[in-house]
Amino acid sequence: MTARRRDSALVRPYVVTDGRAVPSRNTLDLVTLVRVTGSSPTGLLSPEKQALLELCRGGALSVAEISAHLVLPVGICKVLIADLVDEGLLATRSPIPRAERPDRDLVEEVLRGLRALR
């Protein structure tokens, strides 16, 4: 077991999030990408928030990856990420939604039109 795991096991999740269990924004998903904005912190940050910022300095990471690297539950990471986004230190990008299948009637009509051009 690493020292990081032992240290994080001593602190309860509600202490890390100041007693909050729900993030300030409900737009964070497991695959939401998180990156540092480049802004400087205006106040003191908790060790968990500092570790999160340092982790994201290397490039964009998903919420699930951040949770795994920090050895914290996903819900806790969502609260921390939302706090840092509210402070302007992090930016998030939702995953690109899957394209919907085209309407079958439309595709058949296009096919008929192409065949008529022959």
C-alpha positions as a Markdown table, in Angstrom:
| # | Residue | x | y | z |
|---|---|---|---|---|
| 1 | Met | 0.0 | 0.0 | 0.0 |
| 2 | Thr | 1.4 | 3.4 | -0.9 |
| 3 | Ala | 1.7 | 6.3 | 1.5 |
| 4 | Arg | -0.8 | 8.2 | -0.6 |
| 5 | Arg | -3.5 | 5.5 | 0.0 |
| 6 | Arg | -2.8 | 5.4 | 3.7 |
| 7 | Asp | -3.0 | 9.2 | 4.0 |
| 8 | Ser | -6.2 | 9.5 | 2.0 |
| 9 | Ala | -7.9 | 6.7 | 4.0 |
| 10 | Leu | -7.4 | 8.8 | 7.2 |
| 11 | Val | -9.5 | 11.6 | 5.9 |
| 12 | Arg | -13.3 | 11.1 | 5.5 |
| 13 | Pro | -14.9 | 12.1 | 2.2 |
| 14 | Tyr | -17.2 | 14.6 | 3.8 |
| 15 | Val | -14.1 | 16.4 | 5.2 |
| 16 | Val | -12.6 | 16.7 | 1.8 |
| 17 | Thr | -15.7 | 18.3 | 0.4 |
| 18 | Asp | -16.6 | 20.5 | 3.4 |
| 19 | Gly | -19.6 | 18.3 | 4.1 |
| 20 | Arg | -21.1 | 18.5 | 0.6 |
| 21 | Ala | -22.2 | 15.5 | -1.3 |
| 22 | Val | -23.5 | 17.1 | -4.5 |
| 23 | Pro | -21.5 | 19.2 | -6.9 |
| 24 | Ser | -22.6 | 22.8 | -7.7 |
| 25 | Arg | -23.1 | 21.8 | -11.3 |
| 26 | Asn | -24.8 | 18.7 | -12.6 |
| 27 | Thr | -23.0 | 18.5 | -15.9 |
| 28 | Leu | -20.1 | 16.3 | -14.9 |
| 29 | Asp | -20.1 | 12.8 | -16.2 |
| 30 | Leu | -17.5 | 10.0 | -15.9 |
| 31 | Val | -16.1 | 10.8 | -19.4 |
| 32 | Thr | -16.3 | 14.7 | -19.0 |
| 33 | Leu | -12.8 | 16.0 | -19.9 |
| 34 | Val | -11.2 | 18.4 | -17.4 |
| 35 | Arg | -8.3 | 20.7 | -18.1 |
| 36 | Val | -6.5 | 23.5 | -16.3 |
| 37 | Thr | -7.4 | 27.1 | -17.5 |
| 38 | Gly | -4.1 | 28.7 | -16.6 |
| 39 | Ser | -5.6 | 31.0 | -14.0 |
| 40 | Ser | -3.8 | 31.3 | -10.6 |
| 41 | Pro | -5.6 | 30.4 | -7.4 |
| 42 | Thr | -6.8 | 33.4 | -5.5 |
| 43 | Gly | -6.8 | 31.7 | -2.1 |
| 44 | Leu | -5.5 | 28.7 | -0.3 |
| 45 | Leu | -6.5 | 25.4 | -1.7 |
| 46 | Ser | -7.0 | 22.1 | 0.1 |
| 47 | Pro | -4.3 | 19.4 | -0.6 |
| 48 | Glu | -6.9 | 17.4 | -2.7 |
| 49 | Lys | -7.6 | 20.4 | -4.9 |
| 50 | Gln | -3.9 | 21.2 | -5.3 |
| 51 | Ala | -3.3 | 17.6 | -6.3 |
| 52 | Leu | -6.2 | 17.7 | -8.7 |
| 53 | Leu | -4.8 | 20.9 | -10.4 |
| 54 | Glu | -1.3 | 19.4 | -10.6 |
| 55 | Leu | -2.7 | 16.2 | -12.1 |
| 56 | Cys | -4.6 | 18.1 | -14.8 |
| 57 | Arg | -1.6 | 20.3 | -15.8 |
| 58 | Gly | -0.3 | 17.5 | -17.9 |
| 59 | Gly | -3.3 | 17.6 | -20.2 |
| 60 | Ala | -7.0 | 16.9 | -20.2 |
| 61 | Leu | -8.2 | 14.0 | -18.1 |
| 62 | Ser | -11.7 | 12.4 | -17.6 |
| 63 | Val | -13.4 | 12.6 | -14.3 |
| 64 | Ala | -13.0 | 8.8 | -14.0 |
| 65 | Glu | -9.2 | 9.1 | -14.6 |
| 66 | Ile | -8.9 | 11.8 | -12.0 |
| 67 | Ser | -10.8 | 9.7 | -9.5 |
| 68 | Ala | -8.4 | 6.8 | -10.1 |
| 69 | His | -5.2 | 8.8 | -9.9 |
| 70 | Leu | -6.3 | 10.6 | -6.7 |
| 71 | Val | -7.7 | 7.4 | -5.1 |
| 72 | Leu | -10.9 | 9.3 | -4.3 |
| 73 | Pro | -14.6 | 8.3 | -5.0 |
| 74 | Val | -16.0 | 9.8 | -8.2 |
| 75 | Gly | -18.6 | 11.7 | -6.3 |
| 76 | Ile | -16.0 | 13.5 | -4.2 |
| 77 | Cys | -14.0 | 14.3 | -7.3 |
| 78 | Lys | -17.1 | 15.8 | -9.0 |
| 79 | Val | -17.5 | 18.1 | -6.0 |
| 80 | Leu | -13.9 | 19.2 | -6.1 |
| 81 | Ile | -13.9 | 19.7 | -9.9 |
| 82 | Ala | -17.1 | 21.7 | -9.7 |
| 83 | Asp | -15.5 | 23.9 | -7.0 |
| 84 | Leu | -12.4 | 24.5 | -9.2 |
| 85 | Val | -14.5 | 25.2 | -12.3 |
| 86 | Asp | -16.6 | 27.8 | -10.2 |
| 87 | Glu | -13.3 | 29.4 | -9.2 |
| 88 | Gly | -12.1 | 29.6 | -12.9 |
| 89 | Leu | -9.2 | 27.2 | -12.3 |
| 90 | Leu | -10.5 | 24.3 | -14.4 |
| 91 | Ala | -12.6 | 24.0 | -17.6 |
| 92 | Thr | -14.7 | 21.0 | -18.6 |
| 93 | Arg | -15.8 | 19.7 | -21.9 |
| 94 | Ser | -18.6 | 17.2 | -22.3 |
| 95 | Pro | -18.1 | 14.2 | -24.5 |
| 96 | Ile | -19.3 | 14.5 | -28.1 |
| 97 | Pro | -22.6 | 12.8 | -28.3 |
| 98 | Arg | -23.0 | 9.8 | -30.6 |
| 99 | Ala | -24.5 | 10.7 | -34.0 |
| 100 | Glu | -28.0 | 9.5 | -34.4 |
| 101 | Arg | -28.9 | 7.2 | -37.2 |
| 102 | Pro | -30.4 | 9.0 | -40.2 |
| 103 | Asp | -34.1 | 8.6 | -40.9 |
| 104 | Arg | -34.6 | 5.4 | -43.1 |
| 105 | Asp | -37.2 | 7.1 | -45.3 |
| 106 | Leu | -34.7 | 10.0 | -46.1 |
| 107 | Val | -31.9 | 7.6 | -47.0 |
| 108 | Glu | -34.2 | 5.6 | -49.3 |
| 109 | Glu | -35.4 | 8.8 | -51.0 |
| 110 | Val | -31.8 | 9.9 | -51.6 |
| 111 | Leu | -31.0 | 6.4 | -53.0 |
| 112 | Arg | -34.0 | 6.7 | -55.4 |
| 113 | Gly | -32.8 | 10.1 | -56.5 |
| 114 | Leu | -29.3 | 8.8 | -57.2 |
| 115 | Arg | -30.6 | 5.9 | -59.1 |
| 116 | Ala | -32.8 | 8.3 | -61.2 |
| 117 | Leu | -29.6 | 10.2 | -62.3 |
| 118 | Arg | -28.2 | 7.1 | -64.1 |
